[in-house]
Amino acid sequence: AKRQGKSGSTFGYKAHVGVDEGSGLIRAVLTTPANINDTTPADGLIRGDEAVVWADAAYDTHARRARLKAEGKKPRIARR
């Protein structure tokens, strides 16, 4: 990644974490290079037994919302 006003590049990773709403326990962790879009690993964080899926707008896609609704889950994903 290149930062505005800074010379050189910065290399890094992102940690995508799936957390249980009730207990706060971590259920899934995926690590990606920083240049990978957040929507790419999002489906890997969903375990299948959730009734509601909460997510940041970075994880929002129309296809993901439709799939979650078809599976009977409530998509509570912030819109872009």
PDB file of N, CA, C and O in Angstrom, chain B, residues numbered from 101:
ATOM      1  N   ALA B 101       0.847  -1.176   0.000  1.00  0.00           N
ATOM      2  CA  ALA B 101       0.000   0.000   0.000  1.00  0.00           C
ATOM      3  C   ALA B 101       0.885   1.230   0.000  1.00  0.00           C
ATOM      4  O   ALA B 101       1.947   1.243   0.623  1.00  0.00           O
ATOM      5  N   LYS B 102       0.459   2.229  -0.679  1.00  0.00           N
ATOM      6  CA  LYS B 102       1.185   3.491  -0.679  1.00  0.00           C
ATOM      7  C   LYS B 102       0.340   4.511   0.069  1.00  0.00           C
ATOM      8  O   LYS B 102      -0.866   4.625  -0.150  1.00  0.00           O
ATOM      9  N   ARG B 103       0.991   5.242   0.948  1.00  0.00           N
ATOM     10  CA  ARG B 103       0.273   6.252   1.717  1.00  0.00           C
ATOM     11  C   ARG B 103       0.540   7.618   1.115  1.00  0.00           C
ATOM     12  O   ARG B 103       1.655   7.921   0.691  1.00  0.00           O
ATOM     13  N   GLN B 104      -0.486   8.427   1.086  1.00  0.00           N
ATOM     14  CA  GLN B 104      -0.377   9.756   0.507  1.00  0.00           C
ATOM     15  C   GLN B 104       0.604  10.595   1.319  1.00  0.00           C
ATOM     16  O   GLN B 104       0.513  10.661   2.544  1.00  0.00           O
ATOM     17  N   GLY B 105       1.535  11.230   0.630  1.00  0.00           N
ATOM     18  CA  GLY B 105       2.503  12.079   1.291  1.00  0.00           C
ATOM     19  C   GLY B 105       3.682  11.338   1.881  1.00  0.00           C
ATOM     20  O   GLY B 105       4.559  11.967   2.473  1.00  0.00           O
ATOM     21  N   LYS B 106       3.734  10.034   1.743  1.00  0.00           N
ATOM     22  CA  LYS B 106       4.834   9.228   2.285  1.00  0.00           C
ATOM     23  C   LYS B 106       5.531   8.514   1.130  1.00  0.00           C
ATOM     24  O   LYS B 106       4.873   8.070   0.189  1.00  0.00           O
ATOM     25  N   SER B 107       6.831   8.405   1.193  1.00  0.00           N
ATOM     26  CA  SER B 107       7.546   7.699   0.150  1.00  0.00           C
ATOM     27  C   SER B 107       7.621   6.210   0.476  1.00  0.00           C
ATOM     28  O   SER B 107       7.534   5.819   1.640  1.00  0.00           O
ATOM     29  N   GLY B 108       7.782   5.387  -0.552  1.00  0.00           N
ATOM     30  CA  GLY B 108       7.905   3.950  -0.349  1.00  0.00           C
ATOM     31  C   GLY B 108       6.566   3.263  -0.192  1.00  0.00           C
ATOM     32  O   GLY B 108       5.511   3.896  -0.240  1.00  0.00           O
ATOM     33  N   SER B 109       6.628   1.965  -0.006  1.00  0.00           N
ATOM     34  CA  SER B 109       5.425   1.153   0.152  1.00  0.00           C
ATOM     35  C   SER B 109       5.399   0.513   1.531  1.00  0.00           C
ATOM     36  O   SER B 109       6.437   0.311   2.162  1.00  0.00           O
ATOM     37  N   THR B 110       4.200   0.200   1.981  1.00  0.00           N
ATOM     38  CA  THR B 110       4.023  -0.491   3.251  1.00  0.00           C
ATOM     39  C   THR B 110       3.361  -1.830   2.958  1.00  0.00           C
ATOM     40  O   THR B 110       2.374  -1.891   2.225  1.00  0.00           O
ATOM     41  N   PHE B 111       3.894  -2.887   3.522  1.00  0.00           N
ATOM     42  CA  PHE B 111       3.329  -4.212   3.323  1.00  0.00           C
ATOM     43  C   PHE B 111       2.630  -4.632   4.599  1.00  0.00           C
ATOM     44  O   PHE B 111       3.097  -4.333   5.699  1.00  0.00           O
ATOM     45  N   GLY B 112       1.531  -5.313   4.458  1.00  0.00           N
ATOM     46  CA  GLY B 112       0.811  -5.704   5.660  1.00  0.00           C
ATOM     47  C   GLY B 112      -0.258  -6.734   5.379  1.00  0.00           C
ATOM     48  O   GLY B 112      -0.434  -7.199   4.252  1.00  0.00           O
ATOM     49  N   TYR B 113      -0.957  -7.071   6.428  1.00  0.00           N
ATOM     50  CA  TYR B 113      -2.002  -8.078   6.382  1.00  0.00           C
ATOM     51  C   TYR B 113      -3.240  -7.554   7.070  1.00  0.00           C
ATOM     52  O   TYR B 113      -3.181  -6.596   7.841  1.00  0.00           O
ATOM     53  N   LYS B 114      -4.366  -8.192   6.785  1.00  0.00           N
ATOM     54  CA  LYS B 114      -5.625  -7.886   7.472  1.00  0.00           C
ATOM     55  C   LYS B 114      -6.093  -9.151   8.163  1.00  0.00           C
ATOM     56  O   LYS B 114      -5.954 -10.253   7.630  1.00  0.00           O
ATOM     57  N   ALA B 115      -6.643  -8.987   9.340  1.00  0.00           N
ATOM     58  CA  ALA B 115      -7.265 -10.107  10.053  1.00  0.00           C
ATOM     59  C   ALA B 115      -8.773  -9.896   9.997  1.00  0.00           C
ATOM     60  O   ALA B 115      -9.278  -8.860  10.429  1.00  0.00           O
ATOM     61  N   HIS B 116      -9.486 -10.882   9.464  1.00  0.00           N
ATOM     62  CA  HIS B 116     -10.946 -10.856   9.382  1.00  0.00           C
ATOM     63  C   HIS B 116     -11.438 -11.822  10.453  1.00  0.00           C
ATOM     64  O   HIS B 116     -11.073 -12.998  10.444  1.00  0.00           O
ATOM     65  N   VAL B 117     -12.258 -11.336  11.367  1.00  0.00           N
ATOM     66  CA  VAL B 117     -12.638 -12.120  12.537  1.00  0.00           C
ATOM     67  C   VAL B 117     -14.156 -12.274  12.605  1.00  0.00           C
ATOM     68  O   VAL B 117     -14.895 -11.294  12.507  1.00  0.00           O
ATOM     69  N   GLY B 118     -14.611 -13.519  12.774  1.00  0.00           N
ATOM     70  CA  GLY B 118     -16.020 -13.814  12.988  1.00  0.00           C
ATOM     71  C   GLY B 118     -16.237 -14.080  14.467  1.00  0.00           C
ATOM     72  O   GLY B 118     -15.597 -14.959  15.044  1.00  0.00           O
ATOM     73  N   VAL B 119     -17.142 -13.319  15.085  1.00  0.00           N
ATOM     74  CA  VAL B 119     -17.356 -13.386  16.532  1.00  0.00           C
ATOM     75  C   VAL B 119     -18.810 -13.750  16.828  1.00  0.00           C
ATOM     76  O   VAL B 119     -19.726 -13.272  16.159  1.00  0.00           O
ATOM     77  N   ASP B 120     -19.013 -14.595  17.831  1.00  0.00           N
ATOM     78  CA  ASP B 120     -20.358 -14.954  18.271  1.00  0.00           C
ATOM     79  C   ASP B 120     -20.999 -13.751  18.941  1.00  0.00           C
ATOM     80  O   ASP B 120     -20.406 -13.142  19.832  1.00  0.00           O
ATOM     81  N   GLU B 121     -22.206 -13.407  18.517  1.00  0.00           N
ATOM     82  CA  GLU B 121     -22.885 -12.223  19.045  1.00  0.00           C
ATOM     83  C   GLU B 121     -23.193 -12.339  20.540  1.00  0.00           C
ATOM     84  O   GLU B 121     -23.042 -11.369  21.282  1.00  0.00           O
ATOM     85  N   GLY B 122     -23.615 -13.501  20.970  1.00  0.00           N
ATOM     86  CA  GLY B 122     -24.026 -13.669  22.367  1.00  0.00           C
ATOM     87  C   GLY B 122     -22.872 -13.755  23.341  1.00  0.00           C
ATOM     88  O   GLY B 122     -22.870 -13.066  24.361  1.00  0.00           O
ATOM     89  N   SER B 123     -21.888 -14.594  23.043  1.00  0.00           N
ATOM     90  CA  SER B 123     -20.801 -14.830  23.996  1.00  0.00           C
ATOM     91  C   SER B 123     -19.570 -13.978  23.742  1.00  0.00           C
ATOM     92  O   SER B 123     -18.761 -13.779  24.649  1.00  0.00           O
ATOM     93  N   GLY B 124     -19.413 -13.468  22.517  1.00  0.00           N
ATOM     94  CA  GLY B 124     -18.220 -12.694  22.183  1.00  0.00           C
ATOM     95  C   GLY B 124     -17.017 -13.566  21.855  1.00  0.00           C
ATOM     96  O   GLY B 124     -15.911 -13.054  21.686  1.00  0.00           O
ATOM     97  N   LEU B 125     -17.220 -14.890  21.761  1.00  0.00           N
ATOM     98  CA  LEU B 125     -16.116 -15.796  21.442  1.00  0.00           C
ATOM     99  C   LEU B 125     -15.789 -15.739  19.951  1.00  0.00           C
ATOM    100  O   LEU B 125     -16.684 -15.614  19.115  1.00  0.00           O
ATOM    101  N   ILE B 126     -14.518 -15.830  19.632  1.00  0.00           N
ATOM    102  CA  ILE B 126     -14.076 -15.846  18.247  1.00  0.00           C
ATOM    103  C   ILE B 126     -14.393 -17.206  17.644  1.00  0.00           C
ATOM    104  O   ILE B 126     -14.016 -18.243  18.191  1.00  0.00           O
ATOM    105  N   ARG B 127     -15.097 -17.193  16.497  1.00  0.00           N
ATOM    106  CA  ARG B 127     -15.480 -18.434  15.815  1.00  0.00           C
ATOM    107  C   ARG B 127     -14.665 -18.690  14.566  1.00  0.00           C
ATOM    108  O   ARG B 127     -14.517 -19.840  14.152  1.00  0.00           O
ATOM    109  N   ALA B 128     -14.130 -17.638  13.955  1.00  0.00           N
ATOM    110  CA  ALA B 128     -13.357 -17.797  12.723  1.00  0.00           C
ATOM    111  C   ALA B 128     -12.379 -16.642  12.590  1.00  0.00           C
ATOM    112  O   ALA B 128     -12.693 -15.507  12.946  1.00  0.00           O
ATOM    113  N   VAL B 129     -11.192 -16.939  12.077  1.00  0.00           N
ATOM    114  CA  VAL B 129     -10.191 -15.911  11.783  1.00  0.00           C
ATOM    115  C   VAL B 129      -9.580 -16.233  10.425  1.00  0.00           C
ATOM    116  O   VAL B 129      -9.118 -17.350  10.187  1.00  0.00           O
ATOM    117  N   LEU B 130      -9.583 -15.258   9.553  1.00  0.00           N
ATOM    118  CA  LEU B 130      -8.936 -15.382   8.248  1.00  0.00           C
ATOM    119  C   LEU B 130      -7.951 -14.234   8.098  1.00  0.00           C
ATOM    120  O   LEU B 130      -8.273 -13.091   8.423  1.00  0.00           O
ATOM    121  N   THR B 131      -6.772 -14.527   7.615  1.00  0.00           N
ATOM    122  CA  THR B 131      -5.758 -13.507   7.389  1.00  0.00           C
ATOM    123  C   THR B 131      -5.510 -13.399   5.894  1.00  0.00           C
ATOM    124  O   THR B 131      -5.325 -14.406   5.210  1.00  0.00           O
ATOM    125  N   THR B 132      -5.509 -12.165   5.390  1.00  0.00           N
ATOM    126  CA  THR B 132      -5.271 -11.940   3.971  1.00  0.00           C
ATOM    127  C   THR B 132      -4.219 -10.848   3.813  1.00  0.00           C
ATOM    128  O   THR B 132      -4.018 -10.041   4.720  1.00  0.00           O
ATOM    129  N   PRO B 133      -3.549 -10.820   2.666  1.00  0.00           N
ATOM    130  CA  PRO B 133      -2.674  -9.679   2.378  1.00  0.00           C
ATOM    131  C   PRO B 133      -3.511  -8.405   2.336  1.00  0.00           C
ATOM    132  O   PRO B 133      -4.705  -8.463   2.042  1.00  0.00           O
ATOM    133  N   ALA B 134      -2.914  -7.277   2.621  1.00  0.00           N
ATOM    134  CA  ALA B 134      -3.645  -6.015   2.705  1.00  0.00           C
ATOM    135  C   ALA B 134      -4.262  -5.594   1.379  1.00  0.00           C
ATOM    136  O   ALA B 134      -5.199  -4.796   1.363  1.00  0.00           O
ATOM    137  N   ASN B 135      -3.754  -6.117   0.265  1.00  0.00           N
ATOM    138  CA  ASN B 135      -4.283  -5.698  -1.029  1.00  0.00           C
ATOM    139  C   ASN B 135      -5.496  -6.505  -1.486  1.00  0.00           C
ATOM    140  O   ASN B 135      -5.997  -6.268  -2.586  1.00  0.00           O
ATOM    141  N   ILE B 136      -5.983  -7.443  -0.687  1.00  0.00           N
ATOM    142  CA  ILE B 136      -7.165  -8.238  -1.016  1.00  0.00           C
ATOM    143  C   ILE B 136      -8.412  -7.509  -0.529  1.00  0.00           C
ATOM    144  O   ILE B 136      -8.463  -7.049   0.612  1.00  0.00           O
ATOM    145  N   ASN B 137      -9.421  -7.405  -1.400  1.00  0.00           N
ATOM    146  CA  ASN B 137     -10.666  -6.741  -1.040  1.00  0.00           C
ATOM    147  C   ASN B 137     -11.363  -7.494   0.088  1.00  0.00           C
ATOM    148  O   ASN B 137     -11.331  -8.724   0.122  1.00  0.00           O
ATOM    149  N   ASP B 138     -11.989  -6.771   1.009  1.00  0.00           N
ATOM    150  CA  ASP B 138     -12.648  -7.382   2.168  1.00  0.00           C
ATOM    151  C   ASP B 138     -13.802  -8.308   1.798  1.00  0.00           C
ATOM    152  O   ASP B 138     -14.122  -9.215   2.567  1.00  0.00           O
ATOM    153  N   THR B 139     -14.428  -8.111   0.658  1.00  0.00           N
ATOM    154  CA  THR B 139     -15.546  -8.974   0.286  1.00  0.00           C
ATOM    155  C   THR B 139     -15.091 -10.388  -0.071  1.00  0.00           C
ATOM    156  O   THR B 139     -15.891 -11.321  -0.019  1.00  0.00           O
ATOM    157  N   THR B 140     -13.833 -10.558  -0.428  1.00  0.00           N
ATOM    158  CA  THR B 140     -13.327 -11.873  -0.846  1.00  0.00           C
ATOM    159  C   THR B 140     -13.392 -12.921   0.267  1.00  0.00           C
ATOM    160  O   THR B 140     -13.925 -14.002   0.016  1.00  0.00           O
ATOM    161  N   PRO B 141     -12.887 -12.676   1.480  1.00  0.00           N
ATOM    162  CA  PRO B 141     -12.913 -13.705   2.522  1.00  0.00           C
ATOM    163  C   PRO B 141     -14.186 -13.732   3.361  1.00  0.00           C
ATOM    164  O   PRO B 141     -14.312 -14.579   4.246  1.00  0.00           O
ATOM    165  N   ALA B 142     -15.126 -12.836   3.110  1.00  0.00           N
ATOM    166  CA  ALA B 142     -16.290 -12.681   3.990  1.00  0.00           C
ATOM    167  C   ALA B 142     -17.102 -13.962   4.173  1.00  0.00           C
ATOM    168  O   ALA B 142     -17.507 -14.274   5.293  1.00  0.00           O
ATOM    169  N   ASP B 143     -17.347 -14.702   3.106  1.00  0.00           N
ATOM    170  CA  ASP B 143     -18.167 -15.910   3.223  1.00  0.00           C
ATOM    171  C   ASP B 143     -17.493 -16.981   4.079  1.00  0.00           C
ATOM    172  O   ASP B 143     -18.176 -17.817   4.670  1.00  0.00           O
ATOM    173  N   GLY B 144     -16.179 -16.965   4.151  1.00  0.00           N
ATOM    174  CA  GLY B 144     -15.460 -17.918   4.989  1.00  0.00           C
ATOM    175  C   GLY B 144     -15.633 -17.662   6.474  1.00  0.00           C
ATOM    176  O   GLY B 144     -15.321 -18.531   7.288  1.00  0.00           O
ATOM    177  N   LEU B 145     -16.123 -16.489   6.842  1.00  0.00           N
ATOM    178  CA  LEU B 145     -16.349 -16.169   8.253  1.00  0.00           C
ATOM    179  C   LEU B 145     -17.720 -16.638   8.737  1.00  0.00           C
ATOM    180  O   LEU B 145     -17.956 -16.743   9.941  1.00  0.00           O
ATOM    181  N   ILE B 146     -18.611 -16.916   7.805  1.00  0.00           N
ATOM    182  CA  ILE B 146     -19.968 -17.352   8.154  1.00  0.00           C
ATOM    183  C   ILE B 146     -19.954 -18.867   8.338  1.00  0.00           C
ATOM    184  O   ILE B 146     -19.582 -19.604   7.425  1.00  0.00           O
ATOM    185  N   ARG B 147     -20.356 -19.328   9.514  1.00  0.00           N
ATOM    186  CA  ARG B 147     -20.277 -20.744   9.859  1.00  0.00           C
ATOM    187  C   ARG B 147     -21.522 -21.537   9.480  1.00  0.00           C
ATOM    188  O   ARG B 147     -21.454 -22.761   9.365  1.00  0.00           O
ATOM    189  N   GLY B 148     -22.664 -20.865   9.284  1.00  0.00           N
ATOM    190  CA  GLY B 148     -23.855 -21.558   8.823  1.00  0.00           C
ATOM    191  C   GLY B 148     -24.960 -21.689   9.850  1.00  0.00           C
ATOM    192  O   GLY B 148     -26.115 -21.898   9.478  1.00  0.00           O
ATOM    193  N   ASP B 149     -24.646 -21.575  11.129  1.00  0.00           N
ATOM    194  CA  ASP B 149     -25.679 -21.723  12.152  1.00  0.00           C
ATOM    195  C   ASP B 149     -26.143 -20.372  12.713  1.00  0.00           C
ATOM    196  O   ASP B 149     -26.882 -20.327  13.696  1.00  0.00           O
ATOM    197  N   GLU B 150     -25.712 -19.285  12.090  1.00  0.00           N
ATOM    198  CA  GLU B 150     -26.100 -17.959  12.556  1.00  0.00           C
ATOM    199  C   GLU B 150     -27.536 -17.639  12.150  1.00  0.00           C
ATOM    200  O   GLU B 150     -27.990 -18.036  11.076  1.00  0.00           O
ATOM    201  N   ALA B 151     -28.236 -16.928  13.005  1.00  0.00           N
ATOM    202  CA  ALA B 151     -29.564 -16.428  12.661  1.00  0.00           C
ATOM    203  C   ALA B 151     -29.453 -15.030  12.070  1.00  0.00           C
ATOM    204  O   ALA B 151     -30.260 -14.634  11.228  1.00  0.00           O
ATOM    205  N   VAL B 152     -28.447 -14.287  12.516  1.00  0.00           N
ATOM    206  CA  VAL B 152     -28.207 -12.914  12.068  1.00  0.00           C
ATOM    207  C   VAL B 152     -26.727 -12.778  11.739  1.00  0.00           C
ATOM    208  O   VAL B 152     -25.875 -13.291  12.464  1.00  0.00           O
ATOM    209  N   VAL B 153     -26.425 -12.087  10.650  1.00  0.00           N
ATOM    210  CA  VAL B 153     -25.034 -11.826  10.279  1.00  0.00           C
ATOM    211  C   VAL B 153     -24.824 -10.317  10.278  1.00  0.00           C
ATOM    212  O   VAL B 153     -25.415  -9.600   9.470  1.00  0.00           O
ATOM    213  N   TRP B 154     -23.973  -9.837  11.196  1.00  0.00           N
ATOM    214  CA  TRP B 154     -23.613  -8.426  11.291  1.00  0.00           C
ATOM    215  C   TRP B 154     -22.270  -8.234  10.609  1.00  0.00           C
ATOM    216  O   TRP B 154     -21.369  -9.057  10.767  1.00  0.00           O
ATOM    217  N   ALA B 155     -22.129  -7.147   9.845  1.00  0.00           N
ATOM    218  CA  ALA B 155     -20.856  -6.900   9.170  1.00  0.00           C
ATOM    219  C   ALA B 155     -20.713  -5.423   8.819  1.00  0.00           C
ATOM    220  O   ALA B 155     -21.692  -4.686   8.703  1.00  0.00           O
ATOM    221  N   ASP B 156     -19.480  -5.030   8.658  1.00  0.00           N
ATOM    222  CA  ASP B 156     -19.101  -3.700   8.223  1.00  0.00           C
ATOM    223  C   ASP B 156     -19.454  -3.540   6.737  1.00  0.00           C
ATOM    224  O   ASP B 156     -19.620  -4.531   6.026  1.00  0.00           O
ATOM    225  N   ALA B 157     -19.565  -2.306   6.281  1.00  0.00           N
ATOM    226  CA  ALA B 157     -19.906  -2.037   4.883  1.00  0.00           C
ATOM    227  C   ALA B 157     -18.880  -2.604   3.903  1.00  0.00           C
ATOM    228  O   ALA B 157     -19.212  -2.837   2.741  1.00  0.00           O
ATOM    229  N   ALA B 158     -17.664  -2.827   4.337  1.00  0.00           N
ATOM    230  CA  ALA B 158     -16.639  -3.379   3.453  1.00  0.00           C
ATOM    231  C   ALA B 158     -16.996  -4.788   2.986  1.00  0.00           C
ATOM    232  O   ALA B 158     -16.478  -5.243   1.966  1.00  0.00           O
ATOM    233  N   TYR B 159     -17.866  -5.485   3.708  1.00  0.00           N
ATOM    234  CA  TYR B 159     -18.260  -6.858   3.372  1.00  0.00           C
ATOM    235  C   TYR B 159     -19.562  -6.919   2.579  1.00  0.00           C
ATOM    236  O   TYR B 159     -20.062  -8.009   2.301  1.00  0.00           O
ATOM    237  N   ASP B 160     -20.114  -5.771   2.213  1.00  0.00           N
ATOM    238  CA  ASP B 160     -21.426  -5.711   1.575  1.00  0.00           C
ATOM    239  C   ASP B 160     -21.376  -6.021   0.083  1.00  0.00           C
ATOM    240  O   ASP B 160     -20.601  -5.418  -0.660  1.00  0.00           O
ATOM    241  N   THR B 161     -22.211  -6.968  -0.348  1.00  0.00           N
ATOM    242  CA  THR B 161     -22.494  -7.197  -1.766  1.00  0.00           C
ATOM    243  C   THR B 161     -23.966  -7.574  -1.886  1.00  0.00           C
ATOM    244  O   THR B 161     -24.546  -8.132  -0.955  1.00  0.00           O
ATOM    245  N   HIS B 162     -24.564  -7.268  -3.028  1.00  0.00           N
ATOM    246  CA  HIS B 162     -25.967  -7.624  -3.247  1.00  0.00           C
ATOM    247  C   HIS B 162     -26.144  -9.146  -3.222  1.00  0.00           C
ATOM    248  O   HIS B 162     -27.123  -9.657  -2.679  1.00  0.00           O
ATOM    249  N   ALA B 163     -25.190  -9.854  -3.813  1.00  0.00           N
ATOM    250  CA  ALA B 163     -25.278 -11.318  -3.866  1.00  0.00           C
ATOM    251  C   ALA B 163     -25.218 -11.924  -2.465  1.00  0.00           C
ATOM    252  O   ALA B 163     -25.938 -12.880  -2.178  1.00  0.00           O
ATOM    253  N   ARG B 164     -24.380 -11.386  -1.600  1.00  0.00           N
ATOM    254  CA  ARG B 164     -24.257 -11.912  -0.236  1.00  0.00           C
ATOM    255  C   ARG B 164     -25.552 -11.689   0.539  1.00  0.00           C
ATOM    256  O   ARG B 164     -26.013 -12.580   1.251  1.00  0.00           O
ATOM    257  N   ARG B 165     -26.139 -10.499   0.401  1.00  0.00           N
ATOM    258  CA  ARG B 165     -27.408 -10.216   1.085  1.00  0.00           C
ATOM    259  C   ARG B 165     -28.500 -11.175   0.617  1.00  0.00           C
ATOM    260  O   ARG B 165     -29.249 -11.721   1.427  1.00  0.00           O
ATOM    261  N   ALA B 166     -28.581 -11.374  -0.700  1.00  0.00           N
ATOM    262  CA  ALA B 166     -29.608 -12.255  -1.254  1.00  0.00           C
ATOM    263  C   ALA B 166     -29.405 -13.692  -0.786  1.00  0.00           C
ATOM    264  O   ALA B 166     -30.376 -14.369  -0.446  1.00  0.00           O
ATOM    265  N   ARG B 167     -28.166 -14.170  -0.761  1.00  0.00           N
ATOM    266  CA  ARG B 167     -27.889 -15.544  -0.336  1.00  0.00           C
ATOM    267  C   ARG B 167     -28.247 -15.737   1.131  1.00  0.00           C
ATOM    268  O   ARG B 167     -28.843 -16.750   1.497  1.00  0.00           O
ATOM    269  N   LEU B 168     -27.888 -14.771   1.971  1.00  0.00           N
ATOM    270  CA  LEU B 168     -28.217 -14.877   3.393  1.00  0.00           C
ATOM    271  C   LEU B 168     -29.726 -14.905   3.608  1.00  0.00           C
ATOM    272  O   LEU B 168     -30.227 -15.681   4.421  1.00  0.00           O
ATOM    273  N   LYS B 169     -30.449 -14.057   2.878  1.00  0.00           N
ATOM    274  CA  LYS B 169     -31.913 -14.048   2.994  1.00  0.00           C
ATOM    275  C   LYS B 169     -32.500 -15.376   2.542  1.00  0.00           C
ATOM    276  O   LYS B 169     -33.415 -15.896   3.179  1.00  0.00           O
ATOM    277  N   ALA B 170     -31.981 -15.935   1.441  1.00  0.00           N
ATOM    278  CA  ALA B 170     -32.466 -17.220   0.928  1.00  0.00           C
ATOM    279  C   ALA B 170     -32.218 -18.351   1.921  1.00  0.00           C
ATOM    280  O   ALA B 170     -32.971 -19.325   1.958  1.00  0.00           O
ATOM    281  N   GLU B 171     -31.163 -18.225   2.724  1.00  0.00           N
ATOM    282  CA  GLU B 171     -30.841 -19.234   3.741  1.00  0.00           C
ATOM    283  C   GLU B 171     -31.595 -18.997   5.042  1.00  0.00           C
ATOM    284  O   GLU B 171     -31.425 -19.758   5.995  1.00  0.00           O
ATOM    285  N   GLY B 172     -32.426 -17.954   5.102  1.00  0.00           N
ATOM    286  CA  GLY B 172     -33.209 -17.666   6.299  1.00  0.00           C
ATOM    287  C   GLY B 172     -32.452 -16.888   7.366  1.00  0.00           C
ATOM    288  O   GLY B 172     -32.874 -16.840   8.522  1.00  0.00           O
ATOM    289  N   LYS B 173     -31.349 -16.288   6.984  1.00  0.00           N
ATOM    290  CA  LYS B 173     -30.558 -15.477   7.924  1.00  0.00           C
ATOM    291  C   LYS B 173     -30.880 -13.999   7.701  1.00  0.00           C
ATOM    292  O   LYS B 173     -31.209 -13.585   6.590  1.00  0.00           O
ATOM    293  N   LYS B 174     -30.781 -13.223   8.758  1.00  0.00           N
ATOM    294  CA  LYS B 174     -31.007 -11.786   8.646  1.00  0.00           C
ATOM    295  C   LYS B 174     -29.672 -11.102   8.354  1.00  0.00           C
ATOM    296  O   LYS B 174     -28.781 -11.113   9.203  1.00  0.00           O
ATOM    297  N   PRO B 175     -29.519 -10.508   7.172  1.00  0.00           N
ATOM    298  CA  PRO B 175     -28.277  -9.799   6.879  1.00  0.00           C
ATOM    299  C   PRO B 175     -28.297  -8.401   7.480  1.00  0.00           C
ATOM    300  O   PRO B 175     -29.077  -7.551   7.051  1.00  0.00           O
ATOM    301  N   ARG B 176     -27.470  -8.167   8.438  1.00  0.00           N
ATOM    302  CA  ARG B 176     -27.343  -6.851   9.069  1.00  0.00           C
ATOM    303  C   ARG B 176     -25.966  -6.313   8.690  1.00  0.00           C
ATOM    304  O   ARG B 176     -25.085  -6.133   9.531  1.00  0.00           O
ATOM    305  N   ILE B 177     -25.816  -6.063   7.383  1.00  0.00           N
ATOM    306  CA  ILE B 177     -24.553  -5.583   6.828  1.00  0.00           C
ATOM    307  C   ILE B 177     -24.743  -4.102   6.503  1.00  0.00           C
ATOM    308  O   ILE B 177     -25.687  -3.728   5.806  1.00  0.00           O
ATOM    309  N   ALA B 178     -23.848  -3.272   7.006  1.00  0.00           N
ATOM    310  CA  ALA B 178     -23.932  -1.842   6.706  1.00  0.00           C
ATOM    311  C   ALA B 178     -23.822  -1.652   5.196  1.00  0.00           C
ATOM    312  O   ALA B 178     -23.020  -2.312   4.535  1.00  0.00           O
ATOM    313  N   ARG B 179     -24.620  -0.760   4.665  1.00  0.00           N
ATOM    314  CA  ARG B 179     -24.612  -0.547   3.208  1.00  0.00           C
ATOM    315  C   ARG B 179     -23.502   0.425   2.832  1.00  0.00           C
ATOM    316  O   ARG B 179     -23.117   1.303   3.604  1.00  0.00           O
ATOM    317  N   ARG B 180     -23.002   0.232   1.611  1.00  0.00           N
ATOM    318  CA  ARG B 180     -21.941   1.108   1.091  1.00  0.00           C
ATOM    319  C   ARG B 180     -22.539   2.449   0.706  1.00  0.00           C
ATOM    320  O   ARG B 180     -21.820   3.335   0.245  1.00  0.00           O
TER     321      ARG B 180
END
